[in-house]
Amino acid sequence: MSLVNFDEFLNKVTSRIKSKEAHSFIKKELTNHLKELSESFQKRGIPKKEAHEMAIQSMGNPFTIGERLNRIHRPKMDWFLVSLFIIIASSSFLLLLGGIPGISLSGATYLVRQAIWYGIAFAVILSFLFFDYSKLKDWWGCLYLSGVGLLIYTLLFGTYIQGMIRWISVGPIMVDSSILSLFLFFIAWAGIMSNINNFSSLRKQALLVMMAWVPVILFALMPHYIFSIIYICFVLTMFAFSHVEKKIALTFAGANITIGMLVPAAILISSRDVYFYYRFSAFFDPSSDQLGLGYMYIIVREVLSNAGWFGNGFTRDVNIQSLPGLHTDFAFIYLVYTMGWLFGIFLCLILLLFIFRISFNAFRTKDMFGRLLVLGGAVLFTVPACWNILMGLGIVPIIGISLPLVSYGGLMLMLYAAVLGLILNVYRRKDIVETSMHYTSSRK
C-alpha cells in the first residue's frame, strides 16, 4: 500500500472542512501523524503495506475527523472587537451633529462626508481581512525601503504646509505621505522582529540599529515628532515580545539606549528657535506666550473647566470656537464640552477596552509574525489615543494628532482601518496557523 492511500484518506477528511485555507495545513499535519503511526507499527515487525493500512484504520472515520476539524479550524471573527469599533465610530458622528464651530458648512454636510469616509474605511478593513497576512512577512525589506524612500522623496519634493513637510501631490490630491510610511514601517518591523535571530553577526546588528533610527530622524526632520514617538513605541513593543536571543537583545538594547539619549538632545538643540522649542516652552509656561502658542493651553483649561458632567450642548461659545481642529486634534475636548464629562469618561473606557481586547488577542495566536502585527497595531491605537486625551487634559504638550476612529475622516482613519483589518485577519486565521493539532482517534 503506497502513500496514495494516505491521499485518499486526507481528501475525505478535507472534504468536510469548509476553510480552503486550512486544507494544506491539515493535510501536512495528518500526513506526519499517519507516517508516525505507520512507523510505530513497522517497528513491531508488521510489513509496511499492512502498517500503512493499520495507521489509516487507527485514525478512525475520515468524515468524522473532518467534521471535528472543521469546527476547530473554521475562520472566526472577533465580533466583540467589531462591536467596540462600531461604538467608537458612532461617537465620531456625535462630534459633527452641531456642525464645526468656525466653519460655515452645515453639520449635515460633515455627517455625509464622515459616512463616506467610513464607507471607504469599511472597504479598507475588508480588503485587509481576507488574505493570507503571513505572505507579508518576507516582504519586510521592500516595505521598509519603500517607507524610507517615500519620506526622503517628501522631504526633497514635498509641499510645505503649516510649518511641516508631510504632503506630496498625487494629481490634484494632496497626500500625507508620513501616514503611509508609518504603515509600511509597522508591517516591516513585524517581519524584522519575527526573524530577528537571523541578525546574529555584528554587521547585521549594526544594520538593524541603523534601520531602527533612520525613520525616527526622517520623521523629526519633517518635523512630525508624534510619528517618531509612535514609531519608537511599536518597534520597542515588538522587540520586547519577540523571541530574541539574549546576545542580540543586549546588543540591540544597549546601542539603542545610547542613541536614544543622544538623538533627542540633538533635536532639542537644533530646534531651539523653531516649532519644537516653542511648543514645549508654551506647555511648561503658557503665560509666557498668552497671545501665541500658550493661548491654546489657557483656552483648553477654560473649556474643560466649564464642561460639567452633562455638557453644554452644541453651543457657539466664543472660547470653544477659538480652538482650531475641534473635529480632529481637539475632538476629545469638543465632545467633553458638548456631551459632558460622563460621556468623556465613557469614551475613554470604551477606547481602553478596545485596546485591551486587541492586546489580549495577540496572545491567542501562536504565529509570531501575526502576534507582533497585533501588538504593534495595539500601539498604533494606544499612543495617539492617550496623547490626544492627555494633551486635552494638559498633561502632555499639544501636538497635531487625531483621536483614533473618532476624529473626522481622512488618511489617518484609513490607516486605523487597515491596521484593524490586519488585526481581525490574524484573529480570523489564528486556528489555521497553529503549530500543533490534537486528534481524537475513534473507530466508527
C-alpha positions as CSV (number, residue, x, y, z in Angstrom):
1,M,0.0,0.0,0.0
2,S,1.5,3.3,-1.0
3,L,1.0,6.9,0.1
4,V,-1.8,7.1,-2.4
5,N,-4.0,5.6,0.3
6,F,-3.0,8.4,2.6
7,D,-4.1,10.9,0.0
8,E,-7.5,9.2,-0.4
9,F,-7.9,9.4,3.4
10,L,-6.8,13.0,3.6
11,N,-9.2,14.0,0.7
12,K,-12.1,12.5,2.6
13,V,-11.1,14.4,5.7
14,T,-10.7,17.8,4.0
15,S,-14.0,17.3,2.1
16,R,-15.8,18.1,5.3
17,I,-13.6,21.2,6.1
18,K,-15.1,24.4,4.6
19,S,-12.0,26.6,5.1
20,K,-9.9,26.1,2.0
21,E,-7.0,27.9,3.7
22,A,-6.8,25.2,6.3
23,H,-6.6,22.2,3.8
24,S,-2.9,22.3,3.1
25,F,-2.0,22.8,6.8
26,I,-4.3,19.9,7.9
27,K,-3.0,17.6,5.2
28,K,0.6,18.2,6.2
29,E,-0.1,17.6,9.9
30,L,-2.2,14.5,9.3
31,T,0.3,13.0,6.9
32,N,3.0,13.4,9.5
33,H,0.7,11.8,12.1
34,L,-0.1,8.9,9.7
35,K,3.6,8.3,9.0
36,E,4.4,8.2,12.7
37,L,1.7,5.7,13.3
38,S,2.9,3.6,10.4
39,E,6.5,3.6,11.6
40,S,5.4,2.6,15.1
41,F,3.6,-0.5,13.6
42,Q,6.6,-1.3,11.4
43,K,8.8,-1.4,14.5
44,R,6.6,-4.2,15.8
45,G,7.5,-6.3,12.8
46,I,4.4,-5.5,10.8
47,P,5.0,-5.2,7.0
48,K,5.0,-1.7,5.6
49,K,1.9,-2.2,3.5
50,E,-0.1,-3.5,6.4
51,A,1.3,-0.8,8.7
52,H,0.0,1.9,6.4
53,E,-3.4,0.3,6.4
54,M,-3.4,0.0,10.2
55,A,-2.4,3.6,10.6
56,I,-5.3,4.7,8.5
57,Q,-7.7,2.5,10.4
58,S,-6.4,3.7,13.7
59,M,-7.3,7.2,12.8
60,G,-11.0,6.4,12.6
61,N,-13.7,7.6,10.2
62,P,-12.2,10.4,8.0
63,F,-15.6,12.2,7.7
64,T,-16.0,12.3,11.4
65,I,-12.4,13.7,11.8
66,G,-13.1,16.2,9.0
67,E,-16.3,17.5,10.8
68,R,-14.4,17.8,14.1
69,L,-11.5,19.7,12.4
70,N,-14.0,21.9,10.6
71,R,-15.3,23.1,13.9
72,I,-11.8,23.7,15.2
73,H,-10.4,25.4,12.1
74,R,-13.4,27.4,11.0
75,P,-12.3,31.1,10.4
76,K,-13.6,33.2,13.3
77,M,-14.5,36.8,13.6
78,D,-13.9,38.8,16.8
79,W,-17.4,40.3,17.0
80,F,-16.8,41.8,20.4
81,L,-13.9,43.9,18.9
82,V,-16.1,44.8,15.9
83,S,-18.8,45.9,18.3
84,L,-16.4,48.2,20.2
85,F,-15.2,49.6,16.8
86,I,-18.8,50.4,15.8
87,I,-19.5,52.1,19.2
88,I,-16.3,54.3,18.9
89,A,-17.1,55.0,15.2
90,S,-20.6,56.2,16.2
91,S,-19.1,58.8,18.6
92,S,-17.4,60.4,15.6
93,F,-20.9,61.3,14.2
94,L,-21.9,62.8,17.5
95,L,-18.9,65.1,17.1
96,L,-20.4,66.5,13.9
97,L,-24.1,66.9,14.9
98,G,-23.9,70.6,15.6
99,G,-21.5,71.4,12.8
100,I,-17.9,72.6,13.2
101,P,-17.5,75.9,15.1
102,G,-15.8,78.4,12.9
103,I,-16.6,76.6,9.7
104,S,-19.6,77.7,7.6
105,L,-20.6,74.3,6.3
106,S,-23.5,72.6,8.0
107,G,-23.4,69.7,10.3
108,A,-25.4,67.6,7.8
109,T,-22.7,68.2,5.2
110,Y,-20.0,66.9,7.5
111,L,-22.1,63.9,8.6
112,V,-22.5,62.8,5.0
113,R,-18.8,63.2,4.4
114,Q,-18.0,61.2,7.5
115,A,-20.4,58.5,6.3
116,I,-18.5,58.4,3.0
117,W,-15.1,58.2,4.9
118,Y,-16.4,55.3,7.0
119,G,-17.7,53.6,3.9
120,I,-14.2,53.7,2.5
121,A,-12.8,52.6,5.8
122,F,-15.1,49.5,5.8
123,A,-13.8,48.7,2.4
124,V,-10.2,49.0,3.6
125,I,-10.9,46.8,6.6
126,L,-12.4,44.1,4.3
127,S,-9.5,44.3,1.9
128,F,-7.0,43.6,4.7
129,L,-9.2,40.9,6.3
130,F,-9.5,38.2,3.6
131,F,-6.0,37.3,2.6
132,D,-3.0,35.3,3.9
133,Y,-1.3,38.0,6.0
134,S,1.7,35.7,6.6
135,K,2.8,36.4,3.0
136,L,3.7,39.9,4.1
137,K,6.4,38.5,6.4
138,D,9.1,38.0,3.8
139,W,8.5,41.5,2.2
140,W,9.9,43.4,5.2
141,G,12.9,44.7,3.2
142,C,10.8,46.1,0.3
143,L,8.3,47.6,2.8
144,Y,11.0,49.2,4.9
145,L,12.8,50.7,1.9
146,S,9.5,51.9,0.4
147,G,8.8,53.8,3.6
148,V,12.2,55.3,3.8
149,G,12.1,56.3,0.1
150,L,8.7,57.9,0.5
151,L,9.9,60.0,3.4
152,I,13.0,61.1,1.6
153,Y,11.0,62.0,-1.5
154,T,8.6,64.0,0.6
155,L,11.5,65.9,2.3
156,L,13.0,66.7,-1.1
157,F,9.9,67.4,-3.2
158,G,7.0,67.6,-0.7
159,T,4.8,70.6,-0.1
160,Y,5.4,72.8,2.9
161,I,2.2,73.4,4.8
162,Q,1.7,74.9,8.3
163,G,5.4,74.5,9.2
164,M,5.7,70.9,8.1
165,I,6.7,68.9,5.0
166,R,4.4,65.9,5.0
167,W,2.4,66.3,1.8
168,I,3.1,65.2,-1.7
169,S,0.9,65.8,-4.8
170,V,-0.8,62.8,-6.4
171,G,-2.5,64.5,-9.4
172,P,-4.9,67.1,-7.9
173,I,-4.9,65.5,-4.5
174,M,-2.5,66.3,-1.6
175,V,-1.5,63.1,0.3
176,D,0.1,62.9,3.7
177,S,2.9,60.5,2.9
178,S,4.1,60.2,6.5
179,I,0.9,58.1,7.3
180,L,1.6,55.7,4.5
181,S,5.2,55.4,5.6
182,L,4.3,54.7,9.2
183,F,2.0,51.9,8.0
184,L,4.8,50.4,5.8
185,F,7.2,50.5,8.8
186,F,4.6,48.9,11.0
187,I,4.4,45.8,8.8
188,A,8.1,45.8,8.0
189,W,9.2,45.7,11.7
190,A,6.8,42.9,12.4
191,G,8.6,40.9,9.8
192,I,12.0,42.0,11.0
193,M,11.3,41.1,14.6
194,S,9.9,37.7,13.7
195,N,13.2,37.0,12.1
196,I,15.4,39.0,14.4
197,N,17.6,36.0,15.4
198,N,18.9,35.9,11.8
199,F,20.7,39.2,12.6
200,S,23.4,37.3,14.5
201,S,26.6,38.9,13.2
202,L,27.8,42.3,14.4
203,R,27.5,43.8,10.9
204,K,23.8,42.7,10.7
205,Q,23.1,44.0,14.2
206,A,24.7,47.4,13.3
207,L,22.4,47.4,10.2
208,L,19.4,46.7,12.5
209,V,20.2,49.6,14.8
210,M,20.7,51.9,11.9
211,M,17.4,50.8,10.4
212,A,15.6,51.5,13.7
213,W,16.7,55.1,13.8
214,V,16.6,56.3,10.2
215,P,12.7,56.7,10.2
216,V,12.9,58.5,13.6
217,I,15.3,61.1,12.1
218,L,13.3,61.4,8.9
219,F,10.0,62.0,10.8
220,A,11.8,64.5,13.0
221,L,13.1,66.4,10.0
222,M,9.5,67.0,8.7
223,P,9.0,67.7,11.7
224,H,6.5,65.1,12.8
225,Y,7.5,64.2,16.3
226,I,4.4,62.4,17.3
227,F,5.0,59.9,14.5
228,S,8.6,59.4,15.7
229,I,7.1,58.6,19.1
230,I,4.5,56.2,17.7
231,Y,7.2,54.5,15.6
232,I,9.6,54.1,18.5
233,C,6.8,52.7,20.7
234,F,5.7,50.0,18.3
235,V,9.3,49.0,17.4
236,L,10.1,48.6,21.2
237,T,6.9,46.7,21.8
238,M,7.6,44.2,19.0
239,F,11.2,43.8,20.2
240,A,10.0,43.2,23.8
241,F,7.7,40.4,22.7
242,S,9.9,38.8,20.0
243,H,11.8,35.6,20.9
244,V,15.1,37.2,20.5
245,E,18.4,35.6,21.6
246,K,20.0,37.1,24.7
247,K,23.2,38.2,23.0
248,I,21.3,40.0,20.2
249,A,18.9,41.5,22.7
250,L,21.6,43.0,24.8
251,T,23.4,44.5,21.8
252,F,20.3,45.9,20.2
253,A,19.0,47.3,23.5
254,G,22.4,48.8,24.5
255,A,23.0,50.5,21.2
256,N,19.5,52.0,21.1
257,I,19.6,53.3,24.6
258,T,22.9,55.1,23.8
259,I,21.5,56.6,20.6
260,G,18.2,57.3,22.3
261,M,19.9,59.6,24.8
262,L,21.8,61.5,22.0
263,V,19.1,62.0,19.3
264,P,16.5,63.9,21.5
265,A,19.2,66.1,22.8
266,A,20.4,66.9,19.2
267,I,16.8,67.6,18.1
268,L,16.2,69.9,21.1
269,I,19.4,71.9,20.5
270,S,18.9,72.2,16.7
271,S,15.2,73.2,17.2
272,R,15.7,75.9,19.8
273,D,14.3,78.7,17.5
274,V,11.6,76.7,15.8
275,Y,8.5,74.6,16.2
276,F,9.8,72.1,18.8
277,Y,11.2,74.6,21.2
278,Y,8.2,77.0,21.2
279,R,5.7,74.1,21.6
280,F,7.4,72.8,24.7
281,S,8.0,76.3,26.1
282,A,4.3,77.1,25.9
283,F,3.4,73.8,27.5
284,F,5.6,74.4,30.6
285,D,4.7,78.1,30.9
286,P,1.5,79.1,28.9
287,S,1.5,82.5,30.4
288,S,4.9,83.3,28.8
289,D,3.1,83.4,25.4
290,Q,-0.5,84.1,26.1
291,L,-1.1,85.6,22.6
292,G,0.7,82.8,20.8
293,L,1.1,79.1,21.4
294,G,0.3,79.4,25.2
295,Y,-3.1,80.7,24.3
296,M,-4.3,77.2,23.3
297,Y,-3.3,75.8,26.7
298,I,-5.2,78.5,28.5
299,I,-8.3,78.2,26.4
300,V,-8.3,74.3,26.8
301,R,-8.3,74.7,30.6
302,E,-11.2,77.2,30.5
303,V,-13.2,75.0,28.1
304,L,-12.8,71.8,30.2
305,S,-13.5,73.6,33.5
306,N,-16.9,74.7,32.1
307,A,-17.8,71.4,30.6
308,G,-19.8,69.9,33.5
309,W,-21.0,66.4,33.9
310,F,-23.6,66.6,31.2
311,G,-22.0,69.2,28.8
312,N,-23.2,72.4,27.3
313,G,-24.8,71.1,24.1
314,F,-23.8,72.3,20.7
315,T,-23.4,76.0,21.6
316,R,-21.4,78.7,19.8
317,D,-19.3,79.6,22.8
318,V,-16.5,82.0,21.9
319,N,-13.8,80.0,23.8
320,I,-14.7,76.7,22.1
321,Q,-14.8,78.3,18.7
322,S,-11.3,79.8,19.2
323,L,-9.8,76.3,19.3
324,P,-8.6,75.0,15.9
325,G,-9.3,71.5,14.8
326,L,-12.2,70.7,17.0
327,H,-13.2,67.9,14.7
328,T,-9.7,66.5,14.5
329,D,-6.9,67.3,17.0
330,F,-9.3,68.6,19.7
331,A,-12.1,66.1,19.2
332,F,-12.0,64.8,22.7
333,I,-12.2,68.3,24.2
334,Y,-15.1,69.2,22.0
335,L,-17.0,66.0,22.9
336,V,-16.4,66.6,26.6
337,Y,-17.5,70.2,26.4
338,T,-20.7,69.4,24.4
339,M,-21.6,66.0,25.8
340,G,-20.1,66.3,29.3
341,W,-17.6,64.5,31.4
342,L,-19.8,61.4,31.8
343,F,-19.6,60.9,28.1
344,G,-15.9,61.7,28.1
345,I,-15.2,59.0,30.7
346,F,-17.4,56.5,28.9
347,L,-15.5,57.1,25.6
348,C,-12.1,56.7,27.5
349,L,-13.3,53.4,28.9
350,I,-14.5,52.1,25.5
351,L,-11.2,53.1,23.9
352,L,-9.3,51.3,26.8
353,L,-11.5,48.2,26.4
354,F,-10.9,48.3,22.6
355,I,-7.1,48.5,23.1
356,F,-7.1,45.8,25.8
357,R,-9.1,43.5,23.5
358,I,-6.6,43.9,20.7
359,S,-3.7,43.2,23.1
360,F,-5.5,40.1,24.5
361,N,-6.0,38.8,21.0
362,A,-2.3,39.0,20.3
363,F,-1.6,36.0,22.6
364,R,-4.4,33.9,21.1
365,T,-2.3,33.1,18.1
366,K,1.0,31.1,18.1
367,D,2.2,32.7,14.9
368,M,4.9,35.1,15.9
369,F,4.5,37.4,12.9
370,G,0.8,37.7,13.5
371,R,1.3,38.3,17.2
372,L,3.7,41.1,16.5
373,L,1.4,42.7,14.0
374,V,-1.4,42.7,16.6
375,L,0.8,44.1,19.3
376,G,2.2,46.8,17.0
377,G,-1.4,47.5,16.0
378,A,-2.4,48.0,19.6
379,V,0.4,50.5,20.0
380,L,-0.8,52.4,16.8
381,F,-4.1,52.9,18.6
382,T,-2.8,53.4,22.1
383,V,-0.2,56.2,21.6
384,P,-2.4,58.6,19.6
385,A,-5.5,57.9,21.8
386,C,-3.6,58.5,25.0
387,W,-1.7,61.5,23.7
388,N,-4.9,63.1,22.3
389,I,-6.7,62.7,25.5
390,L,-3.8,63.7,27.8
391,M,-3.0,66.8,25.8
392,G,-6.6,67.8,26.2
393,L,-6.1,67.4,30.0
394,G,-2.9,69.5,29.9
395,I,-0.7,66.6,30.9
396,V,1.3,66.4,27.6
397,P,2.2,69.1,25.0
398,I,-0.3,69.9,22.3
399,I,0.8,68.2,19.1
400,G,-1.3,67.6,16.0
401,I,-2.7,64.1,16.4
402,S,-6.2,62.9,15.8
403,L,-8.2,60.7,18.2
404,P,-8.3,57.2,16.6
405,L,-11.6,56.4,14.9
406,V,-13.3,59.4,16.5
407,S,-11.8,62.4,14.7
408,Y,-13.2,63.4,11.4
409,G,-12.2,61.2,8.4
410,G,-9.0,61.5,6.4
411,L,-6.0,59.3,5.8
412,M,-5.5,58.6,9.5
413,L,-8.8,56.9,9.5
414,M,-7.7,54.8,6.6
415,L,-4.5,53.9,8.5
416,Y,-6.5,52.7,11.5
417,A,-8.9,50.8,9.2
418,A,-6.0,49.0,7.5
419,V,-4.4,48.1,10.9
420,L,-7.8,46.9,12.3
421,G,-8.3,44.8,9.2
422,L,-4.9,43.1,9.8
423,I,-5.7,42.6,13.5
424,L,-9.0,40.9,12.6
425,N,-7.2,38.9,9.9
426,V,-4.8,37.5,12.5
427,Y,-7.7,36.6,14.8
428,R,-9.6,35.0,11.9
429,R,-6.7,32.8,11.0
430,K,-5.5,32.0,14.5
431,D,-6.7,28.4,14.3
432,I,-5.3,27.9,10.8
433,V,-1.7,28.7,11.7
434,E,-1.5,26.7,14.9
435,T,1.8,24.8,15.3
436,S,0.2,21.7,16.7
437,M,-3.1,19.8,16.4
438,H,-4.7,17.3,18.5
439,Y,-6.7,14.4,17.2
440,T,-9.1,12.1,18.9
441,S,-8.8,8.7,17.2
442,S,-12.0,6.8,17.1
443,R,-13.1,3.8,15.1
444,K,-16.6,4.2,13.7
